[in-house]
Amino acid sequence: MAPSVARGLQAALIPRSCVKLSGMKLLLAEDDALLGDALKSSLEKSGFAVELAPNGAVAEYLMLREDFDACVLDIGLPMVDG
């Protein structure tokens, strides 16, 4: 299925009024500093509140102490793998 068709189907099935993404609190776990900063900046410009964890241990610590709506997780993290 073409990406534009898939987006159209998704939009038809899930009304925009039912999906609130702006303001969601995300945990971003990324050990590459340049990539992490770029992703964080882009997500914040899109309206997300983002907490950046530079390794798996920090991500795990934050997950236990704060409430997040979602997590963007690098699977090859140092200390504690994603």
C-alpha positions in Angstrom: 0.0 0.0 0.0 1.3 3.4 -0.9 2.2 5.7 2.1 -0.2 8.4 1.0 -3.1 5.8 0.9 -2.1 4.4 4.3 -2.1 8.0 5.8 -5.5 8.6 4.3 -6.9 5.4 5.8 -5.4 6.3 9.2 -6.9 9.8 9.0 -10.3 8.3 8.1 -10.2 5.8 10.9 -8.9 8.0 13.7 -10.5 11.5 13.7 -8.0 14.2 14.5 -10.2 15.3 17.5 -9.5 12.0 19.1 -5.7 12.1 18.9 -3.9 14.6 21.1 -0.2 14.5 20.5 0.8 18.0 21.4 1.8 18.3 25.0 2.5 14.6 25.4 5.5 13.9 27.7 8.1 11.7 25.9 11.2 9.9 27.2 13.8 9.9 24.5 16.6 7.4 25.1 19.5 8.0 22.7 23.2 7.7 23.3 24.3 9.6 20.2 24.5 13.2 21.4 24.0 14.8 18.0 21.1 12.6 17.1 19.5 12.9 20.5 19.7 16.7 20.5 18.3 16.9 16.9 15.4 14.5 17.8 14.7 16.4 21.0 14.6 19.7 19.2 12.4 18.4 16.4 9.9 16.8 18.9 9.8 19.9 21.0 9.0 22.1 18.0 6.2 19.7 17.3 4.7 20.3 20.7 6.0 17.4 22.7 7.6 17.8 26.2 10.8 15.7 25.9 13.2 14.3 28.5 16.5 13.0 27.0 18.3 10.1 28.6 21.9 9.5 27.3 22.0 5.8 28.3 19.8 2.9 29.4 20.6 3.4 33.1 19.3 7.0 33.1 16.3 6.0 31.0 15.4 3.3 33.5 15.9 5.7 36.4 13.6 8.3 34.8 10.9 5.7 33.9 10.7 4.7 37.6 10.4 8.3 38.8 8.4 10.2 36.2 5.2 9.6 34.2 5.7 9.5 30.5 3.1 9.2 27.8 5.5 7.3 25.5 9.1 6.4 25.1 11.3 6.6 22.0 14.0 4.0 22.7 17.3 3.3 21.0 17.8 -0.5 21.2 21.6 -0.4 21.4 22.1 1.8 24.6 25.1 1.6 26.8 24.8 0.4 30.4 21.3 -1.0 30.1 20.3 -2.1 26.6 17.0 -0.9 25.1 
